[in-house]
């Protein structure tokens, strides 16, 4: 679902939800620029931006972007500390690890 939000400063933010995950595609000065970007993304198939352009608050739960290492981390808060489960180059790798982690946690609770 394509979403365009207008901010108080007059700029527009473009996001799109793909497979249940919301991705950030940029901030623009006017609607002409937004429409141009939407047309371009429709032609290219809405390829996901590289991780350095992802907004940290648009990542799935337990996945964080490490700016210095330019990698995606899987972290979970457990018993008064953050437990690190790995650093990954792509969002798909990080999602696979996160999903495996959540499955193991659910099995342990039963």
N, C-alpha and C positions, 0 to 999 in steps of 0.2 A: 504494500500500500504506500503510494507516494504521498509525502506530507510536506507542505511548505508552511513555515511559520514566519510571521512578520514580528521583528523585535522592536522594542521601544525606540531604538536608534534609527529605524527605517530600513534596516537590512533584512534580508530574507535568508532563512536556513532551510536547506533541502535534506530530507531524510527519506529512506525507503526501507520498508520491512520485507526482508527476503527470508523465507523458511523460518519465520517466527523470530528473527533477529533484526533489530533496527540498526541500520548503518547510516553514517553521516557522510554526505556528499558535498558539503561546502556551504559557504556563506556568500551571498551575492548582494549587489547594490540595488538592483531593480528586477522587475518581473521578466523583462526581456532576456536578461542573463540567465534567470532560472529556467525559462522556457527553452533557451538554447541548450542548456545543460541536460534537461530532460530529454530533448530530441536526440542529443548525442548519446546519452545513456541507453535510450531505447534502441538505437542503431547498434550499439556495441554489446548489448545484452546485460547491462547493469553489472559490469565486472566490479568486484570489491576493491576499494582503494588499498594500497599497501598499509601495513600496520601503523607507520609513523603518521599517517593522515587520519587514522581512526580517532574519534573522541573517546576518552577514557570512560565516560558515562554511557556510552552506547555499546559496550561490550557485554556479553552474557555474564551471568552471575559466577563468581569465583575466578574470573579471568581478568587479568590486569595487564596493561602495557608498561613495560620497563623502558623508559626513554633512553637511558644511557646505553643499555645493551641492545636496544632495538629488537626486543623479543617479547612474546606474550607469556606471562606467568600464570600458573594455576596455583592459587593460594586459598586456604580455608582457615578461619579462626576456630581453634580447638583448645579448650581448657586453658584459658588465659594466655594464649600465644598464637601466632600465625604459623601454620604449617605450610611449607613450600612443597609442591608436588611436581615441579619441573618448569623449564623454560622452553618455548617452542617458537619456530620461525613462522608458522602459519596458523591461522585461526582454526582450520580443520583439525590439525594435530592437537591443539589446545582443547578443542571441544571434545575430541575423542578421549583424551585423558580425563577431562572433567566428568564426562558421562560415565566412564569406568569407575571413577572415584565415587560418584553419587550412587551407582548401582551397588558397590561394595558397602557403602554406609547404610543403605536400606536393608541389605541382607544381614548386616551385623545387628541391626535394631530388632530383627525378628527373632 
